[in-house]
Amino acid sequence: MEGDHIKICHWLTPLSWLYGLGVGVRNLLFDCGVLHSESFDVPVICVGNITAGGTGKTPHTEYLVRLLSQKHQTAVLSRGYKRKTSGYVLATAETPMRDIGDEPFQMKRKFPSTLVAVDKNRCRGIRQLCAETVQPPVDVILLDDAFQHRYVSPGVSILLMDYHRLIYFDKLLPAGRLREPASSRQRADIVIVTKCPDTITPMEERGIARSLQLQPWQKLFFTTFRYSHLQPFGTDQQLPLSSLKESGKHVLLLTGIASPQQMEYDLKQYCDFTPIHFSDHHNFSARDLQQVEQTFVQLCQKHGAERVMVVTTEKDAARLTACNTQKFTFADQLYTLPVRVDFLDDSASEFNQTILDYVQKNSRNSTLLSRKNAHKA
């Protein structure tokens, strides 16, 4: 049900008013031109949210990478949350996770030909990616989690919101999870309601659209998650998700993400599971892995060693690469569950064409050509 993951701490509402005042002043300074947003010749697409975590930014960014990298040299620029480095870092195949963060590391492993860079200063990061030394030249840059980073003026701004935590039901931090007022949705060119159930009806979609009160030029889409085959940790092998049900497996679900509820709900139809949850972007310590090991051993004693396996997300798997998991018995039964985005209502073609048309019309070559023609005139 929509909004079913929202919990408001009403006693913190006065602090939310103060927080909202600060955010409002900042946005007003940008709107009035006191603080400046920079535009670039290269097409820039921003993917972000106004909710603290858990809307599916990485799967949607990966969807755009798959869409654009077929014909365009694509780059992804992220902040690199919780990385151990500073400044601008361009990832290579050998770059460790701790240098760029879990999500950029995950994307670089999945898309080796895509340029993946991190920089807290997004303007500087874009200039670095557009430098002449970067070959082949970048055709389009995807800004991951940058809706609040208003120092960059993107060509297309995509705002994500969780179906289970719709922004018009939520409150500002710290009473709720909103990082900006719900009215900030007006800055978006495209709004996507993510993690929708397959059972969502056209009437419910129209109700959400009315509640959002979008402008005529804003486009609204609905997406859901589809799970791929399970993959043994560190390999390219695949195991159908349906095999969990067929073999009667019991899963130890290991997550360190903002909203594991959807994954739990989806996994129920395939198997029984025991969850171990950590905070979002949690860096696993030896003590954490020992906790996983103890729980795994207990489950093996209860259900039989051949029936127990550990399943984690791709983002968590990226952080586990920095750990010595091989000394634990659960390492041989550790699997990753990839997730992909699927557009509902047969709207993928409309979304794809919107993105491709923008990139084509605003490519670096076309921009330079238009400037050259204007100079001649």
C-alpha positions in Angstrom: 0.0 0.0 0.0 1.3 3.5 -0.8 2.8 5.3 2.1 2.9 2.2 4.3 6.6 2.7 5.2 6.2 6.2 6.6 6.7 6.8 10.2 6.5 10.4 11.4 8.1 11.5 14.7 5.7 14.3 15.5 7.6 15.4 18.6 10.4 16.4 16.3 8.2 18.7 14.2 9.7 21.9 15.7 13.1 20.9 14.5 11.7 20.1 11.1 10.5 23.7 10.9 14.0 25.0 11.6 15.5 22.6 9.1 12.9 23.7 6.5 13.7 27.3 7.1 17.4 26.6 6.3 16.6 24.6 3.2 14.1 27.3 2.0 16.7 30.1 2.4 19.2 28.1 0.4 16.8 27.4 -2.4 15.7 31.0 -2.5 19.3 32.1 -2.9 19.6 29.9 -6.0 16.2 31.0 -7.4 17.2 34.6 -7.0 20.6 34.2 -8.5 22.6 35.0 -5.4 24.0 31.4 -5.6 24.8 30.4 -9.1 24.1 27.2 -11.0 26.6 26.3 -13.8 25.5 24.8 -17.2 27.8 22.7 -19.4 28.1 22.0 -23.1 27.8 18.2 -22.5 24.4 16.7 -21.8 23.9 16.3 -18.1 21.2 14.1 -16.6 20.6 14.2 -12.9 19.1 11.3 -11.0 18.1 12.0 -7.4 15.5 12.3 -4.7 14.4 14.5 -1.9 14.0 11.6 0.5 16.8 10.4 2.7 17.8 7.1 1.0 16.1 4.1 -0.4 14.4 5.2 -3.7 16.4 3.1 -6.1 18.8 5.7 -7.5 21.5 3.1 -8.4 19.2 0.7 -10.4 17.7 3.7 -12.3 21.2 5.1 -13.0 22.2 1.7 -14.3 19.1 1.6 -16.5 20.2 4.9 -18.1 23.8 3.5 -18.6 22.4 0.5 -20.4 20.2 2.8 -22.5 22.8 5.3 -23.4 26.1 3.4 -23.6 24.9 1.5 -26.8 25.6 4.7 -28.9 27.1 7.2 -26.5 30.3 7.4 -24.4 28.6 7.6 -21.0 30.1 8.8 -17.7 28.7 8.5 -14.2 29.6 11.1 -11.6 28.9 10.5 -8.0 29.8 12.0 -4.7 31.4 8.7 -3.6 29.7 8.5 -0.2 31.8 7.1 2.7 34.9 6.7 0.5 38.4 7.1 2.0 39.7 9.5 -0.5 39.0 13.2 -1.3 38.8 15.3 -4.5 38.3 13.9 -8.0 38.9 10.2 -8.6 38.4 8.5 -12.0 37.8 4.8 -11.4 39.7 2.1 -13.2 39.3 -1.7 -13.1 41.8 -1.8 -10.3 40.4 0.9 -8.1 39.4 -0.5 -4.7 36.0 0.1 -3.3 37.3 2.2 -0.4 38.6 4.8 -2.9 35.3 5.5 -4.6 32.5 4.2 -2.5 30.2 1.1 -2.9 27.8 2.3 -5.6 30.4 3.7 -8.0 32.5 0.5 -7.4 29.4 -1.6 -8.2 28.7 0.4 -11.5 32.3 0.2 -12.6 32.4 -3.6 -12.2 29.1 -4.0 -14.1 29.9 -1.5 -16.9 33.7 -1.5 -17.5 33.5 0.7 -20.6 31.6 3.4 -18.8 33.6 6.2 -17.1 32.9 6.3 -13.4 34.2 9.2 -11.4 33.6 10.6 -7.9 33.9 14.2 -6.7 32.0 16.0 -4.0 32.3 19.2 -6.1 30.2 18.1 -9.1 31.1 21.2 -11.2 34.8 20.3 -10.9 34.0 16.6 -11.6 32.2 17.5 -14.8 35.0 19.7 -16.0 37.5 16.9 -15.4 35.4 14.4 -17.3 35.1 16.9 -20.2 38.9 17.6 -20.4 40.7 16.9 -23.7 42.8 14.3 -21.9 39.7 12.1 -21.5 39.5 9.9 -24.6 37.2 9.0 -26.2 35.3 12.2 -25.4 32.3 12.0 -23.0 29.0 12.3 -24.8 26.7 12.4 -21.7 27.2 12.6 -17.9 24.8 11.0 -15.4 24.8 12.7 -12.0 24.0 10.2 -9.3 22.2 11.5 -6.3 22.5 15.2 -7.1 19.0 16.6 -7.0 20.0 18.8 -4.1 23.4 19.8 -5.7 22.1 23.0 -7.3 25.5 24.3 -8.3 25.0 22.2 -11.5 22.1 23.0 -13.8 21.3 19.7 -15.5 19.6 19.4 -18.9 17.2 16.8 -17.5 16.4 16.3 -13.9 14.9 13.0 -12.8 13.2 12.9 -9.4 12.6 9.5 -7.8 10.2 8.7 -5.0 9.3 5.4 -3.3 5.8 4.2 -3.8 5.8 3.2 -0.2 7.0 6.6 0.9 5.3 9.2 -1.3 6.6 12.6 -0.6 3.2 14.2 0.0 2.7 11.9 3.0 6.1 12.6 4.4 7.6 15.4 6.6 11.0 17.2 6.6 13.9 15.8 8.6 14.2 14.9 11.4 10.4 14.3 12.0 10.2 12.6 8.6 12.7 11.6 5.8 12.4 14.6 3.4 15.6 16.4 2.7 13.6 19.2 1.0 10.0 20.3 1.0 7.7 18.3 -1.3 7.2 21.5 -3.4 10.8 21.0 -4.7 9.4 18.4 -7.0 8.6 21.3 -9.3 12.3 21.4 -10.3 12.1 18.0 -11.9 11.6 17.4 -15.6 10.7 13.7 -15.0 9.2 12.2 -11.9 9.4 8.4 -11.3 7.4 6.6 -8.7 9.6 3.6 -7.9 9.2 0.2 -6.3 5.5 0.0 -7.4 3.7 -3.4 -7.0 2.6 -5.2 -10.1 -1.0 -4.8 -8.8 -1.0 -1.0 -9.0 -4.2 0.1 -10.9 -4.7 2.9 -13.4 -7.0 4.5 -10.9 -4.3 4.5 -8.2 -1.8 5.9 -10.7 -4.2 8.8 -11.5 -4.7 9.4 -7.8 -0.9 9.7 -7.3 -0.7 12.0 -10.3 -3.4 14.3 -8.9 -1.8 14.4 -5.4 1.6 15.3 -6.9 0.1 18.3 -8.8 2.8 18.2 -11.5 3.1 20.9 -14.1 2.0 20.1 -17.7 5.6 19.9 -18.9 6.6 17.4 -16.2 6.4 13.7 -17.1 5.3 11.0 -14.7 6.4 7.3 -14.9 5.9 4.3 -12.6 8.6 1.6 -12.2 9.0 -1.7 -10.3 12.0 -3.9 -9.5 12.7 -7.2 -11.2 15.2 -9.6 -9.7 17.8 -11.3 -11.9 19.3 -14.7 -11.1 21.3 -15.2 -8.0 25.1 -15.0 -8.4 27.6 -16.8 -6.2 29.8 -14.1 -4.6 32.7 -13.2 -6.9 31.7 -15.3 -9.9 29.6 -14.9 -13.0 27.6 -18.0 -12.5 23.8 -17.8 -12.1 21.2 -19.6 -10.0 17.4 -19.0 -10.8 15.6 -17.3 -8.0 12.8 -19.9 -8.3 15.3 -22.6 -7.3 15.0 -21.4 -3.7 11.4 -22.5 -3.6 12.1 -25.8 -5.4 15.0 -26.8 -3.1 13.4 -25.5 0.2 16.2 -23.2 1.0 16.4 -21.1 4.1 18.0 -17.7 3.4 20.1 -15.6 5.7 19.3 -12.1 4.3 22.2 -9.7 4.8 21.6 -6.1 4.0 23.1 -2.7 4.7 20.6 -0.5 2.6 18.2 2.2 3.6 14.9 0.4 2.8 15.2 -3.4 3.0 11.4 -3.9 3.4 10.7 -4.3 -0.3 13.3 -6.9 -0.7 11.9 -8.8 2.3 8.4 -8.6 0.9 9.6 -9.9 -2.5 11.7 -12.7 -1.0 8.7 -14.1 1.0 7.2 -15.7 -2.1 10.4 -17.8 -2.7 11.6 -18.9 0.7 11.7 -18.5 4.4 14.5 -16.2 5.6 16.2 -14.7 8.6 17.2 -11.1 8.2 20.3 -9.3 9.5 20.1 -5.6 8.8 22.8 -2.9 9.1 22.5 0.8 8.4 22.7 2.2 4.8 26.3 2.1 3.3 27.5 0.3 6.4 31.1 -0.8 6.2 31.3 -4.4 7.5 33.7 -5.0 10.3 35.2 -8.3 11.4 32.8 -8.2 14.3 29.9 -7.8 11.9 31.0 -10.8 9.9 31.4 -12.9 13.0 27.8 -12.1 13.8 26.8 -13.3 10.4 28.9 -16.4 10.9 27.3 -17.3 14.2 23.8 -16.8 12.8 24.7 -18.9 9.7 26.0 -21.8 11.9 22.9 -21.7 14.0 20.6 -21.9 11.0 22.7 -24.8 9.6 22.2 -26.7 12.8 18.4 -26.0 12.7 17.7 -26.5 9.0 20.7 -28.5 7.7 23.8 -27.1 6.2 22.7 -28.1 2.6 19.6 -25.9 2.9 21.1 -22.6 4.2 22.5 -19.9 2.1 23.4 -16.2 2.5 21.8 -13.6 0.1 22.9 -10.0 -0.1 22.4 -7.0 -2.4 24.9 -5.8 -5.0 25.7 -2.7 -3.0 26.5 -4.8 0.0 28.5 -7.2 -2.1 30.6 -4.3 -3.2 31.5 -3.5 0.4 32.1 -7.1 1.2 35.0 -7.1 -1.4 37.0 -5.1 1.1 36.5 -7.8 3.8 38.3 -11.1 4.2 35.1 -13.3 3.9 37.0 -16.5 2.9 37.9 -17.3 6.5 34.2 -17.7 7.4 32.2 -20.9 6.6 29.3 -18.8 5.1 31.6 -17.6 2.3 30.9 -20.7 0.1 27.1 -20.1 0.4 27.2 -16.3 -0.2 25.1 -15.1 -3.1 24.3 -11.7 -4.6 20.8 -10.8 -5.8 20.9 -8.2 -8.7 17.9 -6.0 -9.3 16.8 -4.2 -12.5 14.2 -1.5 -13.3 11.1 -2.3 -15.3 8.7 0.5 -16.5 5.0 -0.2 -16.0 2.2 0.6 -18.4 4.4 -0.1 -21.5 6.0 3.4 -20.9 9.6 2.4 -21.3 9.7 3.4 -25.0 8.4 6.9 -24.1 10.9 7.3 -21.3 13.8 6.0 -23.5 12.9 8.3 -26.4 12.7 11.3 -24.1 16.2 10.7 -22.8 17.7 9.8 -26.2 16.2 12.8 -27.9 17.6 15.1 -25.3 21.1 13.6 -25.6 21.0 13.8 -29.4 19.8 17.4 -29.6 22.3 18.6 -26.9 25.4 16.6 -27.9 28.7 18.3 -27.7 29.0 18.3 -31.5 25.6 19.8 -32.1 26.3 22.5 -29.4 29.6 23.4 -30.9 28.0 23.5 -34.4 25.2 25.8 -33.3 27.7 28.2 -31.6 29.8 28.2 -34.8 26.8 29.0 -37.0 25.7 31.7 -34.6 29.2 33.3 -34.8 29.1 33.3 -38.6 25.7 35.0 -38.5 
